[in-house]
């Protein structure tokens, strides 16, 4: 296992689709990362991590002030870890184990303290709660056209009938295709997209009022209600729990 720290301030960086034999655990301490695989988009807010199995093609995007840790793990030593890509909630213990492992030499001795710490780290990953910040991505080119338009103008609150016409589909066909390719209704999928975008913007310093307006909500209250129903807490509390006391003051 090899771990190293990441600290950068950037207007935007993107690693295009690539893969590697080793599995990857990417922890975000500050900033929001997004990871896309064929068929899905995952968001990694602060104090969360994403697990990417080995030999899986993926892209990673980041912007703003980024701080975190990146670990590459040989599949041979991690047979009990998730077989599929997922975000996980990071416990204080898991966070400190990653920080400590970043100080190890690349070729540390087998059977020593380093080996025991890595074994505990992998056990923590295996039992970590899986997050809900996954946006299934359709593969059909007409549905991807809708996705691209929505992400370009998230405030557009057009009905499903309007979106279907823009993509050259009937409303019934759109409903059937989006359910088959994402496992969600059109409305549920669009709400999940709003959650993904909201967390990116909040982590970049936007206020709840700004996010609500940019997503096309009539008021901040209606956005907060949607957010609470989806994630079980308010946007301000969600971000404060992940960024410390400064986040609540800013938001």
C-alpha positions in Angstrom: 0.0 0.0 0.0 1.3 3.5 -0.9 -0.3 6.6 0.5 0.6 10.3 -0.2 -0.9 13.6 0.7 -2.5 16.1 -1.7 -2.6 19.8 -1.2 -3.4 22.2 -4.0 -5.4 25.3 -5.0 -6.6 25.2 -8.5 -9.2 26.8 -10.8 -9.9 23.3 -12.1 -8.1 20.1 -12.7 -9.3 17.0 -14.5 -7.7 13.6 -14.9 -9.3 12.0 -18.0 -10.5 8.4 -18.0 -7.7 6.0 -16.9 -7.3 2.9 -14.9 -4.7 1.2 -12.8 -4.2 -2.3 -11.5 -4.3 -1.3 -7.8 -7.4 -0.2 -6.1 -7.6 3.5 -5.0 -8.8 5.2 -1.8 -9.1 8.9 -2.3 -9.9 11.0 0.9 -11.1 14.6 0.7 -10.3 16.7 3.8 -11.1 20.0 2.1 -12.8 20.7 -1.2 -15.1 18.5 -3.3 -13.9 15.9 -5.8 -16.1 14.2 -8.4 -15.3 10.8 -9.9 -17.1 9.4 -13.0 -17.2 5.9 -14.2 -19.3 4.5 -17.1 -22.8 4.6 -15.8 -22.2 6.7 -12.7 -21.0 9.9 -11.1 -19.8 10.0 -7.5 -19.3 13.2 -5.4 -16.7 13.2 -2.6 -17.4 16.0 -0.1 -15.0 16.9 2.7 -14.4 14.2 5.3 -15.5 11.5 2.8 -13.6 9.1 0.6 -14.2 7.2 -2.6 -13.2 3.6 -3.2 -12.2 2.8 -6.8 -11.5 -0.9 -7.4 -8.5 -1.8 -9.5 -8.7 -2.0 -13.4 -11.8 0.3 -13.4 -11.7 3.2 -15.9 -12.6 6.5 -14.2 -12.0 10.2 -14.4 -11.5 12.6 -11.5 -12.3 16.4 -11.3 -11.4 18.9 -8.6 -11.5 22.7 -8.2 -10.7 25.2 -5.4 -8.7 24.5 -2.3 -8.1 20.7 -2.2 -6.5 18.8 0.7 -6.6 15.1 1.1 -4.8 11.7 0.9 -4.5 9.2 -1.9 -3.8 5.5 -1.3 -3.1 2.8 -3.8 -3.8 -0.8 -2.5 -2.9 -4.1 -4.1 -6.1 -6.1 -4.7 -4.3 -9.2 -3.3 -4.2 -7.7 0.2 -7.8 -6.4 0.0 -10.1 -9.3 -0.9 -12.9 -8.2 1.5 -13.2 -4.6 0.3 -16.0 -3.4 -2.0 -16.1 -4.8 -5.5 -17.7 -1.7 -6.9 -17.0 2.0 -6.8 -18.6 3.7 -3.8 -18.2 6.7 -1.4 -17.6 6.0 2.2 -18.0 8.0 5.4 -14.6 8.5 7.0 -14.2 7.9 10.8 -11.6 9.8 12.7 -9.7 6.6 13.1 -9.6 5.9 9.4 -8.6 9.5 8.7 -5.6 9.3 11.1 -4.6 5.9 9.8 -4.4 7.4 6.3 -2.4 10.3 7.6 0.0 8.1 9.4 0.4 5.7 6.4 1.5 8.6 4.2 4.7 8.8 6.3 5.7 5.2 5.6 8.6 4.5 3.2 7.5 2.9 -0.1 9.2 -0.3 0.8 8.4 -0.8 4.4 9.3 -4.1 6.2 6.7 -6.9 6.3 5.4 -7.9 9.7 6.3 -4.6 11.4 4.2 -1.8 12.8 3.4 -0.6 9.2 1.9 -3.9 8.3 -0.3 -4.0 11.3 -1.5 -0.4 10.8 -2.3 -1.1 7.1 -4.3 -4.1 8.1 -6.3 -2.0 10.6 -6.8 0.6 7.9 -8.2 -2.0 5.5 -10.5 -3.3 8.2 -11.8 0.2 8.8 -12.5 0.6 5.1 -14.4 -2.7 5.0 -16.9 -1.6 7.7 -17.2 2.1 6.8 -20.8 3.2 6.0 -21.4 3.6 2.3 -22.5 7.1 1.2 -25.5 8.1 -0.8 -23.9 10.6 -3.1 -24.0 8.6 -6.3 -25.6 9.9 -9.5 -26.4 7.1 -12.0 -25.4 8.4 -15.5 -27.3 7.2 -18.5 -25.3 6.0 -21.5 -27.8 6.6 -24.3 -26.6 9.7 -26.3 -30.1 11.3 -26.2 -30.2 11.0 -22.4 -26.6 12.3 -22.1 -27.7 15.3 -24.2 -30.3 16.0 -21.5 -27.7 15.6 -18.8 -25.3 18.0 -20.5 -28.0 20.6 -20.8 -29.1 20.3 -17.2 -25.6 20.6 -15.9 -25.0 23.7 -18.2 -28.1 25.4 -16.8 -29.3 23.7 -13.5 -31.8 26.5 -12.9 -33.9 25.3 -15.9 -37.0 23.7 -14.2 -38.6 22.4 -17.4 -41.0 19.6 -17.1 -40.3 16.1 -18.2 -42.4 16.7 -21.3 -40.2 19.7 -22.2 -37.0 17.8 -21.6 -38.3 14.9 -23.7 -39.0 17.2 -26.7 -35.5 18.7 -26.4 -34.0 15.3 -26.8 -36.4 14.2 -29.6 -38.2 11.7 -27.4 -41.8 11.2 -26.2 -42.4 11.7 -22.5 -43.2 8.0 -22.1 -40.1 7.0 -23.8 -37.9 9.3 -21.7 -39.5 8.0 -18.5 -38.9 4.4 -19.5 -35.3 4.9 -20.6 -34.3 6.9 -17.6 -35.8 4.3 -15.3 -34.0 1.5 -17.2 -30.6 3.2 -17.3 -30.5 4.8 -13.8 -33.0 2.9 -11.7 -34.7 6.2 -10.8 -37.7 8.2 -11.9 -36.9 11.3 -13.9 -37.8 13.5 -10.9 -35.7 11.5 -8.5 -32.8 11.6 -10.8 -33.0 15.3 -11.3 -33.2 15.8 -7.5 -30.0 13.7 -7.1 -28.3 15.9 -9.7 -29.3 19.0 -7.6 -27.8 17.4 -4.5 -24.5 16.7 -6.3 -24.3 20.3 -7.7 -25.3 21.8 -4.4 -22.6 20.1 -2.4 -20.0 21.2 -5.0 -21.0 24.8 -4.7 -21.4 24.8 -1.0 -17.9 23.4 -0.5 -16.6 26.1 -2.9 -18.0 28.9 -0.6 -21.5 29.6 -2.0 -24.3 30.4 0.4 -27.5 28.4 0.7 -29.4 31.4 -0.9 -27.0 31.4 -3.9 -27.3 27.6 -4.4 -31.1 27.7 -4.2 -31.2 30.5 -6.8 -28.7 28.7 -9.1 -30.8 25.5 -8.9 -34.0 27.3 -9.8 -35.7 27.1 -6.4 -38.2 29.8 -5.5 -36.7 30.2 -2.1 -33.9 29.0 0.1 -36.5 27.3 2.3 -37.8 25.0 -0.4 -34.2 24.0 -1.3 -33.4 23.3 2.4 -36.5 21.1 2.6 -35.5 19.1 -0.4 -32.0 18.7 0.9 -33.2 17.6 4.4 -35.5 15.0 2.9 -32.7 13.6 0.7 -29.8 13.6 3.2 -31.5 13.8 6.6 -30.1 17.1 7.7 -29.9 20.7 6.5 -27.2 22.0 4.1 -25.6 24.2 6.7 -25.3 21.4 9.3 -24.2 18.9 6.7 -21.3 21.1 5.6 -20.4 22.2 9.1 -20.0 18.6 10.2 -17.5 18.1 7.4 -15.6 21.3 7.4 -15.5 22.4 11.1 -16.8 25.5 12.8 -15.6 27.9 10.1 -18.1 26.4 7.6 -21.1 27.2 9.7 -20.0 30.8 10.1 -19.4 31.2 6.4 -22.7 29.6 5.4 
